[in-house]
Amino acid sequence: MFILVLRFVGYQDTLWDANGRHYFYRCYIEGATDFISRDGQSVYQNALIRSSHPGFITAQAREFPDDAGGFVFIGGYVLGSGPTYLGRAWRPYSRVIFRKTYFADIIAPLGWNAWLYPGHERNFTYVEVDCRGPGAKTTGRVTWMKNLTVTEMKNFRTSTFIDQEGWITKHP
């Protein structure tokens, strides 16, 4: 599903991102608790994410290690009210990646939360790469946040993560 320049506003579960591959381009997404949630395999390109209250941006629900699901944020901005966590684990193999995203000073120092799966942190893929802004300081982040290699990050480009058949490239 290709979603271009839409506005999603709610409080909890604002964007129920489930089942399938999705490409969100220049969307506005606002909420407070788990406002981007579920098990979709999605790229959010240049999105404006606004936390309306202290809470959690994502609650990703990847169930098994071989599931393709995950949320990849490329570019864009995270603004609003804090402290706000980047995500928490709704399922045991939760996967969320922020790359080249601007973080306002609203990000909770720990950044991430194990929520329902304490003791399973090694299974999560929570990554921040080349992010900027006052909230992008990783000092104080959870110790189990992952550092992926350049080669591993190639798996999370739009073309390799959700557009293997070229359906986005072919879109007008």
Salt bridges, closest charged atoms under 4 A:
ASP17 OD1 - HIS22 ND1 2.72
GLU30 OE2 - ARG50 NH1 3.32
ASP34 OD1 - ARG88 NE 2.75
GLU63 OE1 - ARG91 NE 3.01
GLU128 OE2 - ARG141 NE 2.77
GLU165 OE1 - ARG21 NH1 2.73
